[in-house]
Amino acid sequence: MLKILDKSTTPPGYWTFRDIDGTVHRGGDFGNLVNVVMRYRIEKGMPTVNLADEVEDGICRQKDIKCRPAETPAPGSARRITVADVWRFLETIGAWVKEGRFEEQAEAERRAEICAGCKWQTTLDASCWGCTGIFALVHNVIGERKTKMDDSLKNCSVCGCFNAVQVFVPLPVLLKASGDLEYPDDTGQKDADGNAVPCWKRVAK
């Protein structure tokens, strides 16, 4: 996997990426290009997991752009969450909750308490292109729904989910969106009996 050295400078002819079906996408900046590819793939039912990395690697292999090998994370370490991860999650979830079926407030609050204290929570990658559109997408997905823990909710480093959204989404929808992931049996918290508190996705499986 290759990483672009300088995403801030748009190459001549815009950023371009040839998709797995041969379609060529173009964007005025790297973030815009990833969003274009993501919307296209969601519409076509094509995979969107780790899309930003795939687009970046594809650009490096298709154009004469200075790149470097990607760093290999240490075994068992939490992965960094990028804006592309959150956009993918929100776009995908949004496509599945159009019917307006959400979890009850009490269940969302229970989930939010676990997420808020979870050691697997993480912040977005510092290269936050596209951030301004995230809040509009959140509103589109869950409307005005909130929990008491919203100020403490970030992103899940296991699935790339935006926690303030996923606590309201039915579990079958979440599992379909994130694929076959192994959710942690220890979130770094203890219950009243001193036992490790597992991820609420794992508990409900």
C-alpha positions as CSV (number, residue, x, y, z in Angstrom):
1,M,0.0,0.0,0.0
2,L,1.4,3.4,-1.0
3,K,0.7,6.8,0.5
4,I,0.8,10.2,-1.3
5,L,3.4,12.6,0.0
6,D,1.5,15.8,-0.7
7,K,-2.3,15.7,-1.0
8,S,-2.5,19.5,-0.7
9,T,-1.3,20.1,-4.2
10,T,-3.7,19.1,-7.0
11,P,-1.8,17.6,-10.0
12,P,-2.4,18.9,-13.6
13,G,-5.7,17.6,-14.8
14,Y,-7.2,17.1,-11.3
15,W,-6.9,14.0,-9.1
16,T,-8.0,11.0,-11.0
17,F,-8.7,7.4,-10.0
18,R,-9.6,4.4,-12.2
19,D,-12.1,2.3,-10.4
20,I,-12.3,-1.5,-10.3
21,D,-15.0,-1.5,-13.0
22,G,-12.9,0.8,-15.3
23,T,-14.7,4.0,-14.5
24,V,-12.4,7.0,-14.2
25,H,-13.3,9.5,-11.4
26,R,-12.0,13.0,-11.0
27,G,-11.9,15.4,-8.1
28,G,-10.7,19.0,-7.5
29,D,-8.9,17.8,-4.3
30,F,-8.1,14.4,-2.8
31,G,-11.1,14.5,-0.4
32,N,-13.5,15.4,-3.1
33,L,-12.2,12.5,-5.3
34,V,-12.7,10.0,-2.4
35,N,-16.3,11.3,-1.9
36,V,-17.0,11.0,-5.6
37,V,-15.8,7.4,-5.7
38,M,-17.6,6.6,-2.4
39,R,-21.0,7.8,-3.7
40,Y,-20.5,6.0,-7.0
41,R,-19.7,2.7,-5.2
42,I,-22.6,3.0,-2.8
43,E,-24.9,3.6,-5.8
44,K,-23.5,0.6,-7.6
45,G,-23.4,-1.7,-4.6
46,M,-19.6,-1.9,-4.7
47,P,-17.2,-2.3,-1.7
48,T,-16.3,0.9,0.2
49,V,-14.2,-0.5,3.1
50,N,-10.8,1.3,3.4
51,L,-11.8,3.3,0.3
52,A,-9.5,6.3,1.0
53,D,-6.5,3.9,1.2
54,E,-7.5,2.1,-1.9
55,V,-7.9,5.4,-3.9
56,E,-4.6,6.7,-2.6
57,D,-2.8,3.5,-3.5
58,G,-4.4,3.5,-6.9
59,I,-3.4,7.1,-7.6
60,C,0.2,6.3,-6.7
61,R,0.2,3.4,-9.2
62,Q,-1.6,5.2,-12.0
63,K,0.1,8.6,-12.0
64,D,3.6,10.0,-11.7
65,I,3.1,11.2,-8.1
66,K,5.6,11.1,-5.3
67,C,4.5,8.4,-2.8
68,R,5.9,6.4,0.1
69,P,5.1,3.0,1.5
70,A,2.4,3.0,4.1
71,E,3.4,2.4,7.7
72,T,2.5,-1.0,9.1
73,P,0.6,-0.8,12.4
74,A,1.9,-2.8,15.4
75,P,-0.1,-6.0,15.9
76,G,-3.1,-5.4,18.1
77,S,-2.9,-1.6,17.9
78,A,-6.0,0.5,17.2
79,R,-6.1,1.8,13.6
80,R,-6.3,5.5,12.8
81,I,-9.7,6.7,11.7
82,T,-9.9,9.0,8.7
83,V,-12.7,11.3,7.5
84,A,-13.2,8.8,4.7
85,D,-14.0,6.0,7.2
86,V,-16.6,8.2,8.8
87,W,-18.1,9.4,5.5
88,R,-18.3,5.7,4.3
89,F,-20.0,4.7,7.5
90,L,-22.5,7.6,7.4
91,E,-23.3,7.2,3.8
92,T,-23.8,3.4,4.1
93,I,-25.9,3.6,7.2
94,G,-27.9,6.5,5.8
95,A,-28.8,4.3,2.8
96,W,-30.2,1.6,5.2
97,V,-32.2,3.7,7.7
98,K,-34.4,5.6,5.3
99,E,-37.4,3.8,6.8
100,G,-36.7,5.7,10.0
101,R,-36.3,2.7,12.3
102,F,-34.0,3.5,15.2
103,E,-33.2,2.0,18.6
104,E,-35.2,3.3,21.6
105,Q,-33.6,6.1,23.5
106,A,-32.9,4.0,26.6
107,E,-30.9,1.5,24.5
108,A,-29.0,4.3,22.7
109,E,-28.1,5.7,26.1
110,R,-26.8,2.3,27.4
111,R,-24.7,1.9,24.3
112,A,-23.4,5.5,24.5
113,E,-22.2,5.0,28.1
114,I,-20.1,2.0,27.0
115,C,-18.7,3.8,23.9
116,A,-17.9,6.9,26.0
117,G,-15.6,5.0,28.3
118,C,-14.2,2.6,25.7
119,K,-10.4,2.4,25.2
120,W,-11.0,1.7,21.5
121,Q,-12.5,5.1,20.9
122,T,-10.3,7.4,18.8
123,T,-10.3,10.8,17.1
124,L,-10.1,11.5,13.4
125,D,-6.9,11.5,11.5
126,A,-5.4,15.1,11.6
127,S,-5.7,15.4,7.8
128,C,-9.4,16.3,8.2
129,W,-10.5,17.1,4.7
130,G,-14.2,16.9,4.3
131,C,-15.0,17.5,8.0
132,T,-17.5,20.2,7.2
133,G,-19.8,17.8,5.4
134,I,-19.8,15.2,8.3
135,F,-22.2,17.2,10.5
136,A,-24.7,17.6,7.7
137,L,-24.6,13.8,7.1
138,V,-25.1,13.1,10.8
139,H,-28.2,15.2,10.7
140,N,-29.5,13.4,7.6
141,V,-29.0,10.0,9.3
142,I,-30.3,10.5,12.8
143,G,-32.0,13.9,12.7
144,E,-32.1,15.6,16.2
145,R,-31.4,12.4,18.2
146,K,-28.9,12.8,20.9
147,T,-27.7,11.0,24.1
148,K,-26.4,12.4,27.4
149,M,-22.9,11.2,26.4
150,D,-22.7,12.9,23.0
151,D,-19.9,15.2,24.2
152,S,-17.8,12.2,25.0
153,L,-18.5,10.2,21.9
154,K,-15.8,10.0,19.2
155,N,-15.1,7.3,16.6
156,C,-14.7,3.5,16.9
157,S,-11.2,2.3,15.9
158,V,-12.6,-1.2,15.3
159,C,-15.3,-0.5,12.8
160,G,-14.6,3.1,11.8
161,C,-18.1,4.1,13.0
162,F,-19.2,7.5,14.2
163,N,-20.4,6.6,17.7
164,A,-22.9,9.4,18.1
165,V,-24.8,7.8,15.1
166,Q,-24.2,4.1,15.6
167,V,-25.8,4.0,19.1
168,F,-29.2,4.7,17.5
169,V,-28.9,2.2,14.6
170,P,-30.3,-1.4,14.8
171,L,-27.6,-4.0,15.3
172,P,-28.3,-6.0,12.1
173,V,-27.8,-2.8,10.0
174,L,-24.5,-2.1,11.8
175,L,-23.2,-5.6,11.3
176,K,-24.1,-5.5,7.6
177,A,-22.4,-2.2,7.2
178,S,-19.1,-3.1,9.0
179,G,-18.8,-6.7,7.9
180,D,-17.3,-9.6,9.8
181,L,-15.4,-7.8,12.6
182,E,-14.3,-9.2,16.0
183,Y,-15.6,-6.7,18.5
184,P,-13.6,-6.5,21.8
185,D,-14.6,-8.4,24.9
186,D,-12.9,-5.7,27.0
187,T,-13.6,-2.0,26.6
188,G,-11.3,-1.1,29.5
189,Q,-14.2,-0.7,31.9
190,K,-15.6,-2.7,34.8
191,D,-19.2,-3.5,35.7
192,A,-20.5,-3.5,39.3
193,D,-19.2,-7.0,39.9
194,G,-15.7,-6.1,38.7
195,N,-16.0,-7.9,35.3
196,A,-14.7,-6.5,32.1
197,V,-17.4,-4.7,30.1
198,P,-17.5,-5.9,26.5
199,C,-18.5,-4.0,23.4
200,W,-22.3,-3.8,23.1
201,K,-22.1,-5.2,19.6
202,R,-20.4,-8.3,20.9
203,V,-22.9,-8.6,23.8
204,A,-25.8,-8.5,21.4
205,K,-24.5,-11.1,19.0
